[in-house]
Amino acid sequence: MAITTTLQTDLKTADIEIEDEYTGPLELTREQALAMFEAEVQKQLGISGEEFIRRLDAGEYDDIYDDPNHPIDIVDLEMLSHVAR
């Protein structure tokens, strides 16, 4: 049995099917990956993916980049940002 979830952002909506059992890596289309990135940035920071990338490139997150005690995992968001570049 699979679970279907919808990722929705201001720009995109992507339906992703998640299997109950691990069957290997989840393959996403570029649109689905971008929607996932946008949704995660919106959830964690309340800003768009484009604004996050601008701030990241400007060095605004340098002080918290590797801080394990910070509530926002900038490293994870930075890794996801590659789908939007």
C-alpha positions in Angstrom: 0.0 0.0 0.0 1.3 3.5 -0.8 0.6 6.8 0.7 0.2 9.8 -1.5 1.0 13.2 -0.2 0.8 16.6 -1.8 3.5 19.2 -1.4 2.1 22.6 -2.0 4.0 25.9 -2.3 3.1 29.3 -3.6 4.5 28.2 -7.0 4.1 24.5 -7.4 2.0 21.5 -6.2 3.6 18.1 -6.4 2.1 14.7 -5.6 4.6 12.2 -4.2 3.8 8.6 -3.5 5.5 7.1 -0.5 5.7 3.3 -0.1 5.0 1.7 3.3 8.2 -0.3 3.0 11.6 0.9 1.8 12.0 0.0 -1.8 15.1 2.1 -2.6 15.7 5.8 -3.1 12.8 8.0 -3.8 13.0 9.4 -7.4 11.5 12.8 -7.9 11.0 14.9 -10.9 12.7 18.3 -11.0 9.3 19.9 -10.3 8.6 17.6 -7.3 12.1 18.3 -5.9 11.6 22.0 -6.3 8.2 21.9 -4.6 9.8 19.9 -1.7 12.6 22.5 -1.4 10.1 25.4 -1.4 7.8 23.7 1.1 10.7 22.9 3.5 12.1 26.4 3.3 8.7 27.9 3.9 8.0 25.6 6.8 11.4 26.2 8.5 12.0 29.9 7.7 8.7 31.3 6.4 10.4 32.7 3.2 10.6 31.6 -0.4 13.3 29.3 -1.7 14.6 32.2 -3.9 15.0 34.4 -0.8 16.7 31.6 1.1 19.3 31.1 -1.7 19.9 34.9 -1.8 20.5 35.0 1.9 22.6 31.9 1.9 24.8 33.3 -0.9 25.1 36.6 0.9 26.5 34.7 4.0 23.6 35.5 6.3 23.5 32.0 7.7 27.3 31.6 8.2 27.1 31.9 12.0 24.5 29.1 12.3 25.6 26.9 9.4 27.1 24.1 11.5 25.5 24.8 14.9 23.8 21.5 15.9 21.9 23.4 18.6 20.2 25.8 16.2 16.5 24.8 15.6 16.8 25.3 11.8 19.1 22.9 9.9 20.6 25.2 7.3 22.8 22.4 6.0 19.8 20.3 5.0 18.2 23.3 3.4 21.4 24.2 1.6 21.6 20.6 0.2 18.0 20.8 -1.1 18.7 24.2 -2.7 20.6 22.7 -5.5 17.4 21.7 -7.3 16.5 25.5 -7.5 19.8 26.6 -8.9 
